[in-house]
């Protein structure tokens, strides 16, 4: 049994408006496990290294198993279920919604609720990207190959409508605390028109997006507190709920049931069997 590997890296400055992070992971000879792909304000792009990624349940609720060498997934409001037999390896990219246009050439809304083979969206480039990654002898080499492929592909002129971009930025900077009515006033649009344009570009309506942003913030803080041994001491679930904009602890628990498909305690128990969870929890900023 080898030690699990986990490496997080930010992309080059030219890519940072479009890709929040690269995460490389590898574990071999561990216990079989599962990982929930939770709703998030980021699109997911995964390039596997040694074995396919197995989705037992997709984010649209359809049962698998479906195996992917490369995967791209849009924003969603239900969790996907990833299973492994004790071996898993790959590089995961977190794409911003503007990154969908700049790197994939289409609005994030066209990928909403979907888990697709990257080749279905990008054609032969998906296979070439994976080949370049496999040529890397270490994480530095793999990330360098990824940098080169993305920098050659990015088109900064492919932008979302300015009104939608501002609304999205306000939701992210506020942690999901801005109402749909406030966003519509800021855009100078009616609420109905903003909802239609926002959903077409992002993949979620403003209220759904705010809900996902709040949830993502809460679960990241929860995961970090658990990893640092602070849960129940320095941070209680009631504190977490209040700090992330929920009415109370019961409200937070209901959101976990709806968006994660399980209570917070079960999610943590499942999650910390995975190298991605421990590494991500300690690598992320505590305010993320």
NURO-589109 format. One record per residue (C-alpha): residue number from 1; residue in one letter; x, y negated, z. Coordinates in Angstrom, 2 decimals. Layout:
BEGIN
<site><n>NUM</n><res>a</res><X>X</X><Y>Y</Y><Z>Z</Z></site>
...
This chain:
BEGIN
<site><n>1</n><res>x</res><X>0.00</X><Y>0.00</Y><Z>0.00</Z></site>
<site><n>2</n><res>x</res><X>1.48</X><Y>-3.35</Y><Z>-1.03</Z></site>
<site><n>3</n><res>x</res><X>0.89</X><Y>-6.70</Y><Z>0.60</Z></site>
<site><n>4</n><res>x</res><X>-1.98</X><Y>-8.65</Y><Z>-0.98</Z></site>
<site><n>5</n><res>x</res><X>-0.90</X><Y>-11.64</Y><Z>-3.05</Z></site>
<site><n>6</n><res>x</res><X>-2.73</X><Y>-14.97</Y><Z>-3.14</Z></site>
<site><n>7</n><res>x</res><X>-1.49</X><Y>-18.17</Y><Z>-4.79</Z></site>
<site><n>8</n><res>x</res><X>-3.37</X><Y>-21.46</Y><Z>-5.27</Z></site>
<site><n>9</n><res>x</res><X>-2.14</X><Y>-24.17</Y><Z>-7.61</Z></site>
<site><n>10</n><res>x</res><X>-3.49</X><Y>-27.43</Y><Z>-8.93</Z></site>
<site><n>11</n><res>x</res><X>-3.27</X><Y>-27.85</Y><Z>-12.70</Z></site>
<site><n>12</n><res>x</res><X>-1.21</X><Y>-30.61</Y><Z>-14.37</Z></site>
<site><n>13</n><res>x</res><X>-2.58</X><Y>-34.17</Y><Z>-13.98</Z></site>
<site><n>14</n><res>x</res><X>-4.00</X><Y>-34.22</Y><Z>-17.51</Z></site>
<site><n>15</n><res>x</res><X>-6.25</X><Y>-31.26</Y><Z>-16.66</Z></site>
<site><n>16</n><res>x</res><X>-7.37</X><Y>-32.24</Y><Z>-13.16</Z></site>
<site><n>17</n><res>x</res><X>-10.59</X><Y>-34.00</Y><Z>-14.23</Z></site>
<site><n>18</n><res>x</res><X>-11.60</X><Y>-30.69</Y><Z>-15.80</Z></site>
<site><n>19</n><res>x</res><X>-10.07</X><Y>-27.93</Y><Z>-13.64</Z></site>
<site><n>20</n><res>x</res><X>-10.01</X><Y>-28.23</Y><Z>-9.85</Z></site>
<site><n>21</n><res>x</res><X>-7.64</X><Y>-25.32</Y><Z>-9.18</Z></site>
<site><n>22</n><res>x</res><X>-6.03</X><Y>-22.09</Y><Z>-10.32</Z></site>
<site><n>23</n><res>x</res><X>-6.15</X><Y>-19.12</Y><Z>-7.96</Z></site>
<site><n>24</n><res>x</res><X>-4.01</X><Y>-16.04</Y><Z>-8.56</Z></site>
<site><n>25</n><res>x</res><X>-4.77</X><Y>-12.89</Y><Z>-6.58</Z></site>
<site><n>26</n><res>x</res><X>-3.70</X><Y>-9.26</Y><Z>-6.50</Z></site>
<site><n>27</n><res>x</res><X>-4.36</X><Y>-6.45</Y><Z>-4.04</Z></site>
<site><n>28</n><res>x</res><X>-3.68</X><Y>-2.75</Y><Z>-4.44</Z></site>
<site><n>29</n><res>x</res><X>-4.48</X><Y>0.17</Y><Z>-2.16</Z></site>
<site><n>30</n><res>x</res><X>-6.97</X><Y>-1.69</Y><Z>0.00</Z></site>
<site><n>31</n><res>x</res><X>-10.37</X><Y>-0.48</Y><Z>1.16</Z></site>
<site><n>32</n><res>x</res><X>-13.15</X><Y>-0.75</Y><Z>-1.42</Z></site>
<site><n>33</n><res>x</res><X>-15.15</X><Y>-3.91</Y><Z>-0.94</Z></site>
<site><n>34</n><res>x</res><X>-17.46</X><Y>-6.47</Y><Z>-2.42</Z></site>
<site><n>35</n><res>x</res><X>-17.43</X><Y>-10.20</Y><Z>-2.86</Z></site>
<site><n>36</n><res>x</res><X>-20.37</X><Y>-12.52</Y><Z>-3.37</Z></site>
<site><n>37</n><res>x</res><X>-20.02</X><Y>-15.07</Y><Z>-6.13</Z></site>
<site><n>38</n><res>x</res><X>-21.92</X><Y>-17.86</Y><Z>-4.40</Z></site>
<site><n>39</n><res>x</res><X>-23.60</X><Y>-20.91</Y><Z>-5.92</Z></site>
<site><n>40</n><res>x</res><X>-21.03</X><Y>-23.66</Y><Z>-6.37</Z></site>
<site><n>41</n><res>x</res><X>-20.67</X><Y>-27.04</Y><Z>-8.10</Z></site>
<site><n>42</n><res>x</res><X>-17.93</X><Y>-25.51</Y><Z>-10.26</Z></site>
<site><n>43</n><res>x</res><X>-18.06</X><Y>-23.21</Y><Z>-13.24</Z></site>
<site><n>44</n><res>x</res><X>-15.96</X><Y>-20.05</Y><Z>-12.95</Z></site>
<site><n>45</n><res>x</res><X>-13.46</X><Y>-18.73</Y><Z>-15.48</Z></site>
<site><n>46</n><res>x</res><X>-11.63</X><Y>-15.51</Y><Z>-14.60</Z></site>
<site><n>47</n><res>x</res><X>-8.81</X><Y>-13.81</Y><Z>-16.50</Z></site>
<site><n>48</n><res>x</res><X>-8.09</X><Y>-10.34</Y><Z>-15.13</Z></site>
<site><n>49</n><res>x</res><X>-4.61</X><Y>-8.82</Y><Z>-15.04</Z></site>
<site><n>50</n><res>x</res><X>-4.62</X><Y>-5.10</Y><Z>-14.19</Z></site>
<site><n>51</n><res>x</res><X>-8.21</X><Y>-3.89</Y><Z>-14.16</Z></site>
<site><n>52</n><res>x</res><X>-11.61</X><Y>-5.28</Y><Z>-15.25</Z></site>
<site><n>53</n><res>x</res><X>-13.78</X><Y>-7.39</Y><Z>-13.00</Z></site>
<site><n>54</n><res>x</res><X>-16.94</X><Y>-5.48</Y><Z>-12.11</Z></site>
<site><n>55</n><res>x</res><X>-20.22</X><Y>-7.31</Y><Z>-11.55</Z></site>
<site><n>56</n><res>x</res><X>-22.76</X><Y>-5.07</Y><Z>-9.85</Z></site>
<site><n>57</n><res>x</res><X>-25.34</X><Y>-7.86</Y><Z>-9.81</Z></site>
<site><n>58</n><res>x</res><X>-25.10</X><Y>-10.88</Y><Z>-12.11</Z></site>
<site><n>59</n><res>x</res><X>-25.93</X><Y>-14.41</Y><Z>-11.04</Z></site>
<site><n>60</n><res>x</res><X>-29.21</X><Y>-14.23</Y><Z>-12.97</Z></site>
<site><n>61</n><res>x</res><X>-30.23</X><Y>-11.26</Y><Z>-10.80</Z></site>
<site><n>62</n><res>x</res><X>-29.77</X><Y>-8.57</Y><Z>-13.45</Z></site>
<site><n>63</n><res>x</res><X>-28.23</X><Y>-5.33</Y><Z>-12.23</Z></site>
<site><n>64</n><res>x</res><X>-24.92</X><Y>-4.07</Y><Z>-13.62</Z></site>
<site><n>65</n><res>x</res><X>-22.40</X><Y>-2.76</Y><Z>-13.53</Z></site>
<site><n>66</n><res>x</res><X>-20.84</X><Y>-5.00</Y><Z>-16.18</Z></site>
<site><n>67</n><res>x</res><X>-17.05</X><Y>-5.02</Y><Z>-16.69</Z></site>
<site><n>68</n><res>x</res><X>-15.12</X><Y>-8.07</Y><Z>-17.83</Z></site>
<site><n>69</n><res>x</res><X>-11.52</X><Y>-8.62</Y><Z>-18.94</Z></site>
<site><n>70</n><res>x</res><X>-12.31</X><Y>-12.34</Y><Z>-19.06</Z></site>
<site><n>71</n><res>x</res><X>-15.41</X><Y>-14.02</Y><Z>-17.67</Z></site>
<site><n>72</n><res>x</res><X>-17.00</X><Y>-17.46</Y><Z>-17.76</Z></site>
<site><n>73</n><res>x</res><X>-19.94</X><Y>-18.32</Y><Z>-15.55</Z></site>
<site><n>74</n><res>x</res><X>-22.08</X><Y>-21.44</Y><Z>-15.28</Z></site>
<site><n>75</n><res>x</res><X>-23.73</X><Y>-23.07</Y><Z>-12.29</Z></site>
<site><n>76</n><res>x</res><X>-26.42</X><Y>-20.98</Y><Z>-10.60</Z></site>
<site><n>77</n><res>x</res><X>-28.62</X><Y>-20.85</Y><Z>-7.49</Z></site>
<site><n>78</n><res>x</res><X>-28.35</X><Y>-17.16</Y><Z>-6.60</Z></site>
<site><n>79</n><res>x</res><X>-25.28</X><Y>-15.09</Y><Z>-5.80</Z></site>
<site><n>80</n><res>x</res><X>-23.57</X><Y>-12.57</Y><Z>-8.05</Z></site>
<site><n>81</n><res>x</res><X>-22.08</X><Y>-9.41</Y><Z>-6.52</Z></site>
<site><n>82</n><res>x</res><X>-18.54</X><Y>-8.32</Y><Z>-7.41</Z></site>
<site><n>83</n><res>x</res><X>-17.36</X><Y>-4.86</Y><Z>-6.33</Z></site>
<site><n>84</n><res>x</res><X>-13.90</X><Y>-3.29</Y><Z>-6.37</Z></site>
<site><n>85</n><res>x</res><X>-12.37</X><Y>0.06</Y><Z>-5.46</Z></site>
<site><n>86</n><res>x</res><X>-9.47</X><Y>-1.38</Y><Z>-3.48</Z></site>
<site><n>87</n><res>x</res><X>-7.67</X><Y>-2.82</Y><Z>-6.50</Z></site>
<site><n>88</n><res>x</res><X>-8.28</X><Y>-6.25</Y><Z>-8.00</Z></site>
<site><n>89</n><res>x</res><X>-6.14</X><Y>-8.83</Y><Z>-9.71</Z></site>
<site><n>90</n><res>x</res><X>-6.54</X><Y>-11.90</Y><Z>-11.85</Z></site>
<site><n>91</n><res>x</res><X>-6.51</X><Y>-15.66</Y><Z>-12.07</Z></site>
<site><n>92</n><res>x</res><X>-9.63</X><Y>-17.67</Y><Z>-11.32</Z></site>
<site><n>93</n><res>x</res><X>-10.14</X><Y>-21.22</Y><Z>-12.57</Z></site>
<site><n>94</n><res>x</res><X>-12.68</X><Y>-23.59</Y><Z>-11.05</Z></site>
<site><n>95</n><res>x</res><X>-13.97</X><Y>-25.79</Y><Z>-13.88</Z></site>
<site><n>96</n><res>x</res><X>-15.81</X><Y>-29.04</Y><Z>-13.29</Z></site>
<site><n>97</n><res>x</res><X>-18.93</X><Y>-29.67</Y><Z>-15.40</Z></site>
<site><n>98</n><res>x</res><X>-16.97</X><Y>-32.21</Y><Z>-17.51</Z></site>
<site><n>99</n><res>x</res><X>-14.44</X><Y>-29.44</Y><Z>-18.06</Z></site>
<site><n>100</n><res>x</res><X>-17.04</X><Y>-27.37</Y><Z>-19.89</Z></site>
<site><n>101</n><res>x</res><X>-17.16</X><Y>-29.93</Y><Z>-22.69</Z></site>
<site><n>102</n><res>x</res><X>-13.46</X><Y>-30.78</Y><Z>-22.67</Z></site>
<site><n>103</n><res>x</res><X>-12.18</X><Y>-27.18</Y><Z>-22.64</Z></site>
<site><n>104</n><res>x</res><X>-15.02</X><Y>-24.98</Y><Z>-23.87</Z></site>
<site><n>105</n><res>x</res><X>-16.62</X><Y>-27.43</Y><Z>-26.28</Z></site>
<site><n>106</n><res>x</res><X>-20.16</X><Y>-27.22</Y><Z>-24.91</Z></site>
<site><n>107</n><res>x</res><X>-22.17</X><Y>-28.71</Y><Z>-22.03</Z></site>
<site><n>108</n><res>x</res><X>-22.20</X><Y>-26.80</Y><Z>-18.77</Z></site>
<site><n>109</n><res>x</res><X>-25.98</X><Y>-26.59</Y><Z>-19.11</Z></site>
<site><n>110</n><res>x</res><X>-25.60</X><Y>-24.03</Y><Z>-21.90</Z></site>
<site><n>111</n><res>x</res><X>-23.92</X><Y>-21.66</Y><Z>-19.45</Z></site>
<site><n>112</n><res>x</res><X>-26.38</X><Y>-22.13</Y><Z>-16.56</Z></site>
<site><n>113</n><res>x</res><X>-27.11</X><Y>-18.91</Y><Z>-14.68</Z></site>
<site><n>114</n><res>x</res><X>-24.98</X><Y>-16.87</Y><Z>-17.08</Z></site>
<site><n>115</n><res>x</res><X>-22.01</X><Y>-14.53</Y><Z>-16.60</Z></site>
<site><n>116</n><res>x</res><X>-20.50</X><Y>-14.05</Y><Z>-20.03</Z></site>
<site><n>117</n><res>x</res><X>-17.45</X><Y>-12.46</Y><Z>-21.57</Z></site>
<site><n>118</n><res>x</res><X>-15.23</X><Y>-15.43</Y><Z>-22.41</Z></site>
<site><n>119</n><res>x</res><X>-14.98</X><Y>-14.14</Y><Z>-25.98</Z></site>
<site><n>120</n><res>x</res><X>-18.74</X><Y>-14.74</Y><Z>-26.38</Z></site>
<site><n>121</n><res>x</res><X>-18.06</X><Y>-18.44</Y><Z>-25.92</Z></site>
<site><n>122</n><res>x</res><X>-14.47</X><Y>-18.88</Y><Z>-27.14</Z></site>
<site><n>123</n><res>x</res><X>-13.96</X><Y>-16.08</Y><Z>-29.65</Z></site>
<site><n>124</n><res>x</res><X>-10.43</X><Y>-14.81</Y><Z>-30.19</Z></site>
<site><n>125</n><res>x</res><X>-8.94</X><Y>-17.44</Y><Z>-27.87</Z></site>
<site><n>126</n><res>x</res><X>-10.13</X><Y>-15.40</Y><Z>-24.89</Z></site>
<site><n>127</n><res>x</res><X>-7.96</X><Y>-12.44</Y><Z>-25.85</Z></site>
<site><n>128</n><res>x</res><X>-4.98</X><Y>-14.66</Y><Z>-26.67</Z></site>
<site><n>129</n><res>x</res><X>-5.25</X><Y>-16.39</Y><Z>-23.30</Z></site>
<site><n>130</n><res>x</res><X>-5.21</X><Y>-13.05</Y><Z>-21.49</Z></site>
<site><n>131</n><res>x</res><X>-2.25</X><Y>-11.81</Y><Z>-23.53</Z></site>
<site><n>132</n><res>x</res><X>-0.28</X><Y>-14.94</Y><Z>-22.64</Z></site>
<site><n>133</n><res>x</res><X>-1.11</X><Y>-14.45</Y><Z>-18.96</Z></site>
<site><n>134</n><res>x</res><X>-0.04</X><Y>-10.80</Y><Z>-19.03</Z></site>
<site><n>135</n><res>x</res><X>3.33</X><Y>-11.82</Y><Z>-20.48</Z></site>
<site><n>136</n><res>x</res><X>4.10</X><Y>-13.81</Y><Z>-17.33</Z></site>
<site><n>137</n><res>x</res><X>6.49</X><Y>-11.95</Y><Z>-15.02</Z></site>
<site><n>138</n><res>x</res><X>5.31</X><Y>-13.78</Y><Z>-11.89</Z></site>
<site><n>139</n><res>x</res><X>2.70</X><Y>-16.28</Y><Z>-10.78</Z></site>
<site><n>140</n><res>x</res><X>4.80</X><Y>-19.22</Y><Z>-11.94</Z></site>
<site><n>141</n><res>x</res><X>5.03</X><Y>-17.70</Y><Z>-15.41</Z></site>
<site><n>142</n><res>x</res><X>1.31</X><Y>-16.96</Y><Z>-15.55</Z></site>
<site><n>143</n><res>x</res><X>0.38</X><Y>-20.46</Y><Z>-14.44</Z></site>
<site><n>144</n><res>x</res><X>2.81</X><Y>-21.94</Y><Z>-16.98</Z></site>
<site><n>145</n><res>x</res><X>1.12</X><Y>-19.95</Y><Z>-19.75</Z></site>
<site><n>146</n><res>x</res><X>-2.25</X><Y>-21.14</Y><Z>-18.53</Z></site>
<site><n>147</n><res>x</res><X>-1.07</X><Y>-24.76</Y><Z>-18.50</Z></site>
<site><n>148</n><res>x</res><X>0.17</X><Y>-24.48</Y><Z>-22.07</Z></site>
<site><n>149</n><res>x</res><X>-3.01</X><Y>-22.89</Y><Z>-23.40</Z></site>
<site><n>150</n><res>x</res><X>-5.34</X><Y>-25.36</Y><Z>-21.69</Z></site>
<site><n>151</n><res>x</res><X>-3.29</X><Y>-28.44</Y><Z>-22.56</Z></site>
<site><n>152</n><res>x</res><X>-3.34</X><Y>-27.40</Y><Z>-26.20</Z></site>
<site><n>153</n><res>x</res><X>-7.10</X><Y>-26.91</Y><Z>-26.07</Z></site>
<site><n>154</n><res>x</res><X>-8.37</X><Y>-29.85</Y><Z>-23.99</Z></site>
<site><n>155</n><res>x</res><X>-10.23</X><Y>-32.60</Y><Z>-25.83</Z></site>
<site><n>156</n><res>x</res><X>-10.73</X><Y>-35.54</Y><Z>-23.50</Z></site>
<site><n>157</n><res>x</res><X>-13.04</X><Y>-37.29</Y><Z>-25.98</Z></site>
<site><n>158</n><res>x</res><X>-15.70</X><Y>-34.61</Y><Z>-25.40</Z></site>
<site><n>159</n><res>x</res><X>-17.52</X><Y>-36.36</Y><Z>-22.57</Z></site>
<site><n>160</n><res>x</res><X>-20.93</X><Y>-36.05</Y><Z>-20.95</Z></site>
<site><n>161</n><res>x</res><X>-23.31</X><Y>-39.04</Y><Z>-21.02</Z></site>
<site><n>162</n><res>x</res><X>-22.05</X><Y>-41.80</Y><Z>-18.72</Z></site>
<site><n>163</n><res>x</res><X>-25.30</X><Y>-41.91</Y><Z>-16.71</Z></site>
<site><n>164</n><res>x</res><X>-25.14</X><Y>-38.18</Y><Z>-16.00</Z></site>
<site><n>165</n><res>x</res><X>-21.44</X><Y>-38.40</Y><Z>-15.14</Z></site>
<site><n>166</n><res>x</res><X>-22.16</X><Y>-41.16</Y><Z>-12.59</Z></site>
<site><n>167</n><res>x</res><X>-25.02</X><Y>-39.20</Y><Z>-11.06</Z></site>
<site><n>168</n><res>x</res><X>-22.85</X><Y>-36.10</Y><Z>-10.78</Z></site>
<site><n>169</n><res>x</res><X>-20.02</X><Y>-38.10</Y><Z>-9.21</Z></site>
<site><n>170</n><res>x</res><X>-22.39</X><Y>-39.56</Y><Z>-6.61</Z></site>
<site><n>171</n><res>x</res><X>-23.69</X><Y>-36.13</Y><Z>-5.67</Z></site>
<site><n>172</n><res>x</res><X>-20.19</X><Y>-34.76</Y><Z>-5.24</Z></site>
<site><n>173</n><res>x</res><X>-18.80</X><Y>-37.72</Y><Z>-3.29</Z></site>
<site><n>174</n><res>x</res><X>-21.82</X><Y>-37.76</Y><Z>-0.95</Z></site>
<site><n>175</n><res>x</res><X>-21.81</X><Y>-34.02</Y><Z>-0.29</Z></site>
<site><n>176</n><res>x</res><X>-25.24</X><Y>-33.72</Y><Z>-1.86</Z></site>
<site><n>177</n><res>x</res><X>-26.78</X><Y>-36.46</Y><Z>0.31</Z></site>
<site><n>178</n><res>x</res><X>-28.05</X><Y>-38.73</Y><Z>-2.50</Z></site>
<site><n>179</n><res>x</res><X>-31.71</X><Y>-38.27</Y><Z>-3.43</Z></site>
<site><n>180</n><res>x</res><X>-32.92</X><Y>-37.68</Y><Z>-6.96</Z></site>
<site><n>181</n><res>x</res><X>-34.81</X><Y>-40.98</Y><Z>-6.79</Z></site>
<site><n>182</n><res>x</res><X>-31.62</X><Y>-42.86</Y><Z>-5.90</Z></site>
<site><n>183</n><res>x</res><X>-29.78</X><Y>-41.18</Y><Z>-8.77</Z></site>
<site><n>184</n><res>x</res><X>-32.54</X><Y>-42.19</Y><Z>-11.20</Z></site>
<site><n>185</n><res>x</res><X>-32.41</X><Y>-45.80</Y><Z>-10.02</Z></site>
<site><n>186</n><res>x</res><X>-28.63</X><Y>-45.81</Y><Z>-10.42</Z></site>
<site><n>187</n><res>x</res><X>-28.95</X><Y>-44.47</Y><Z>-13.96</Z></site>
<site><n>188</n><res>x</res><X>-31.76</X><Y>-46.85</Y><Z>-14.90</Z></site>
<site><n>189</n><res>x</res><X>-33.87</X><Y>-43.88</Y><Z>-16.00</Z></site>
<site><n>190</n><res>x</res><X>-37.15</X><Y>-42.38</Y><Z>-14.86</Z></site>
<site><n>191</n><res>x</res><X>-36.84</X><Y>-39.43</Y><Z>-12.51</Z></site>
<site><n>192</n><res>x</res><X>-38.28</X><Y>-37.09</Y><Z>-15.12</Z></site>
<site><n>193</n><res>x</res><X>-35.89</X><Y>-38.25</Y><Z>-17.83</Z></site>
<site><n>194</n><res>x</res><X>-32.87</X><Y>-37.99</Y><Z>-15.53</Z></site>
<site><n>195</n><res>x</res><X>-33.91</X><Y>-34.49</Y><Z>-14.48</Z></site>
<site><n>196</n><res>x</res><X>-34.15</X><Y>-33.34</Y><Z>-18.10</Z></site>
<site><n>197</n><res>x</res><X>-30.86</X><Y>-34.89</Y><Z>-19.18</Z></site>
<site><n>198</n><res>x</res><X>-29.05</X><Y>-33.78</Y><Z>-16.02</Z></site>
<site><n>199</n><res>x</res><X>-30.23</X><Y>-30.19</Y><Z>-16.32</Z></site>
<site><n>200</n><res>x</res><X>-29.26</X><Y>-30.05</Y><Z>-19.98</Z></site>
<site><n>201</n><res>x</res><X>-25.75</X><Y>-31.28</Y><Z>-19.22</Z></site>
<site><n>202</n><res>x</res><X>-25.03</X><Y>-29.70</Y><Z>-15.82</Z></site>
<site><n>203</n><res>x</res><X>-27.29</X><Y>-26.66</Y><Z>-15.74</Z></site>
<site><n>204</n><res>x</res><X>-29.22</X><Y>-27.63</Y><Z>-12.61</Z></site>
<site><n>205</n><res>x</res><X>-31.79</X><Y>-30.33</Y><Z>-11.89</Z></site>
<site><n>206</n><res>x</res><X>-30.61</X><Y>-33.09</Y><Z>-9.51</Z></site>
<site><n>207</n><res>x</res><X>-32.40</X><Y>-31.62</Y><Z>-6.47</Z></site>
<site><n>208</n><res>x</res><X>-30.98</X><Y>-28.16</Y><Z>-7.20</Z></site>
<site><n>209</n><res>x</res><X>-27.51</X><Y>-29.61</Y><Z>-7.70</Z></site>
<site><n>210</n><res>x</res><X>-27.68</X><Y>-31.50</Y><Z>-4.39</Z></site>
<site><n>211</n><res>x</res><X>-28.70</X><Y>-28.30</Y><Z>-2.66</Z></site>
<site><n>212</n><res>x</res><X>-25.79</X><Y>-26.38</Y><Z>-4.16</Z></site>
<site><n>213</n><res>x</res><X>-23.27</X><Y>-29.13</Y><Z>-3.30</Z></site>
<site><n>214</n><res>x</res><X>-24.44</X><Y>-29.15</Y><Z>0.35</Z></site>
<site><n>215</n><res>x</res><X>-24.31</X><Y>-25.38</Y><Z>0.56</Z></site>
<site><n>216</n><res>x</res><X>-20.85</X><Y>-25.17</Y><Z>-0.99</Z></site>
<site><n>217</n><res>x</res><X>-19.52</X><Y>-27.70</Y><Z>1.51</Z></site>
<site><n>218</n><res>x</res><X>-21.05</X><Y>-25.79</Y><Z>4.42</Z></site>
<site><n>219</n><res>x</res><X>-19.81</X><Y>-22.36</Y><Z>3.44</Z></site>
<site><n>220</n><res>x</res><X>-16.26</X><Y>-23.62</Y><Z>2.84</Z></site>
<site><n>221</n><res>x</res><X>-16.18</X><Y>-25.19</Y><Z>6.30</Z></site>
<site><n>222</n><res>x</res><X>-17.64</X><Y>-22.03</Y><Z>7.80</Z></site>
<site><n>223</n><res>x</res><X>-15.06</X><Y>-19.82</Y><Z>6.10</Z></site>
<site><n>224</n><res>x</res><X>-12.17</X><Y>-22.02</Y><Z>7.19</Z></site>
<site><n>225</n><res>x</res><X>-13.39</X><Y>-22.18</Y><Z>10.79</Z></site>
<site><n>226</n><res>x</res><X>-13.67</X><Y>-18.39</Y><Z>10.87</Z></site>
<site><n>227</n><res>x</res><X>-10.18</X><Y>-17.95</Y><Z>9.41</Z></site>
<site><n>228</n><res>x</res><X>-8.69</X><Y>-20.28</Y><Z>12.02</Z></site>
<site><n>229</n><res>x</res><X>-10.60</X><Y>-18.70</Y><Z>14.90</Z></site>
<site><n>230</n><res>x</res><X>-12.54</X><Y>-21.92</Y><Z>15.55</Z></site>
<site><n>231</n><res>x</res><X>-16.06</X><Y>-20.64</Y><Z>14.91</Z></site>
<site><n>232</n><res>x</res><X>-18.13</X><Y>-20.67</Y><Z>18.08</Z></site>
<site><n>233</n><res>x</res><X>-15.50</X><Y>-22.73</Y><Z>19.87</Z></site>
<site><n>234</n><res>x</res><X>-14.48</X><Y>-25.95</Y><Z>18.16</Z></site>
<site><n>235</n><res>x</res><X>-17.24</X><Y>-25.46</Y><Z>15.59</Z></site>
<site><n>236</n><res>x</res><X>-20.70</X><Y>-24.01</Y><Z>16.19</Z></site>
<site><n>237</n><res>x</res><X>-23.27</X><Y>-23.25</Y><Z>13.51</Z></site>
<site><n>238</n><res>x</res><X>-25.39</X><Y>-26.09</Y><Z>14.90</Z></site>
<site><n>239</n><res>x</res><X>-22.46</X><Y>-28.48</Y><Z>14.49</Z></site>
<site><n>240</n><res>x</res><X>-21.88</X><Y>-27.21</Y><Z>10.97</Z></site>
<site><n>241</n><res>x</res><X>-25.52</X><Y>-27.69</Y><Z>10.04</Z></site>
<site><n>242</n><res>x</res><X>-25.58</X><Y>-31.25</Y><Z>11.34</Z></site>
<site><n>243</n><res>x</res><X>-22.30</X><Y>-32.14</Y><Z>9.65</Z></site>
<site><n>244</n><res>x</res><X>-23.43</X><Y>-30.87</Y><Z>6.25</Z></site>
<site><n>245</n><res>x</res><X>-26.84</X><Y>-32.53</Y><Z>6.09</Z></site>
<site><n>246</n><res>x</res><X>-29.14</X><Y>-29.74</Y><Z>7.30</Z></site>
<site><n>247</n><res>x</res><X>-32.03</X><Y>-30.38</Y><Z>9.69</Z></site>
<site><n>248</n><res>x</res><X>-30.81</X><Y>-27.75</Y><Z>12.16</Z></site>
<site><n>249</n><res>x</res><X>-29.13</X><Y>-24.35</Y><Z>12.42</Z></site>
<site><n>250</n><res>x</res><X>-32.30</X><Y>-22.57</Y><Z>11.29</Z></site>
<site><n>251</n><res>x</res><X>-32.35</X><Y>-24.66</Y><Z>8.11</Z></site>
<site><n>252</n><res>x</res><X>-28.74</X><Y>-23.65</Y><Z>7.39</Z></site>
<site><n>253</n><res>x</res><X>-29.59</X><Y>-19.98</Y><Z>8.00</Z></site>
<site><n>254</n><res>x</res><X>-32.53</X><Y>-20.18</Y><Z>5.58</Z></site>
<site><n>255</n><res>x</res><X>-30.30</X><Y>-21.69</Y><Z>2.91</Z></site>
<site><n>256</n><res>x</res><X>-27.78</X><Y>-18.87</Y><Z>3.36</Z></site>
<site><n>257</n><res>x</res><X>-30.57</X><Y>-16.35</Y><Z>2.93</Z></site>
<site><n>258</n><res>x</res><X>-31.80</X><Y>-18.04</Y><Z>-0.23</Z></site>
<site><n>259</n><res>x</res><X>-28.47</X><Y>-18.88</Y><Z>-1.88</Z></site>
<site><n>260</n><res>x</res><X>-26.11</X><Y>-16.18</Y><Z>-0.56</Z></site>
<site><n>261</n><res>x</res><X>-28.66</X><Y>-13.42</Y><Z>-0.11</Z></site>
<site><n>262</n><res>x</res><X>-27.58</X><Y>-12.73</Y><Z>3.48</Z></site>
<site><n>263</n><res>x</res><X>-27.05</X><Y>-14.43</Y><Z>6.87</Z></site>
<site><n>264</n><res>x</res><X>-23.78</X><Y>-16.32</Y><Z>7.54</Z></site>
<site><n>265</n><res>x</res><X>-22.48</X><Y>-13.56</Y><Z>9.84</Z></site>
<site><n>266</n><res>x</res><X>-22.89</X><Y>-10.85</Y><Z>7.20</Z></site>
<site><n>267</n><res>x</res><X>-21.30</X><Y>-13.03</Y><Z>4.53</Z></site>
<site><n>268</n><res>x</res><X>-18.24</X><Y>-13.61</Y><Z>6.72</Z></site>
<site><n>269</n><res>x</res><X>-17.94</X><Y>-9.90</Y><Z>7.54</Z></site>
<site><n>270</n><res>x</res><X>-17.97</X><Y>-9.00</Y><Z>3.85</Z></site>
<site><n>271</n><res>x</res><X>-15.83</X><Y>-11.91</Y><Z>2.73</Z></site>
<site><n>272</n><res>x</res><X>-12.86</X><Y>-11.38</Y><Z>5.00</Z></site>
<site><n>273</n><res>x</res><X>-12.16</X><Y>-7.98</Y><Z>3.55</Z></site>
<site><n>274</n><res>x</res><X>-11.01</X><Y>-9.84</Y><Z>0.43</Z></site>
<site><n>275</n><res>x</res><X>-7.64</X><Y>-11.48</Y><Z>-0.12</Z></site>
<site><n>276</n><res>x</res><X>-9.40</X><Y>-14.33</Y><Z>-1.93</Z></site>
<site><n>277</n><res>x</res><X>-11.34</X><Y>-15.27</Y><Z>1.20</Z></site>
<site><n>278</n><res>x</res><X>-8.46</X><Y>-15.50</Y><Z>3.67</Z></site>
<site><n>279</n><res>x</res><X>-6.21</X><Y>-17.26</Y><Z>1.21</Z></site>
<site><n>280</n><res>x</res><X>-8.84</X><Y>-19.72</Y><Z>0.06</Z></site>
<site><n>281</n><res>x</res><X>-9.94</X><Y>-20.51</Y><Z>3.58</Z></site>
<site><n>282</n><res>x</res><X>-6.44</X><Y>-21.50</Y><Z>4.65</Z></site>
<site><n>283</n><res>x</res><X>-5.43</X><Y>-23.18</Y><Z>1.40</Z></site>
<site><n>284</n><res>x</res><X>-8.39</X><Y>-25.53</Y><Z>1.14</Z></site>
<site><n>285</n><res>x</res><X>-8.61</X><Y>-28.88</Y><Z>2.85</Z></site>
<site><n>286</n><res>x</res><X>-10.74</X><Y>-28.70</Y><Z>5.95</Z></site>
<site><n>287</n><res>x</res><X>-12.96</X><Y>-31.48</Y><Z>4.56</Z></site>
<site><n>288</n><res>x</res><X>-13.64</X><Y>-29.75</Y><Z>1.25</Z></site>
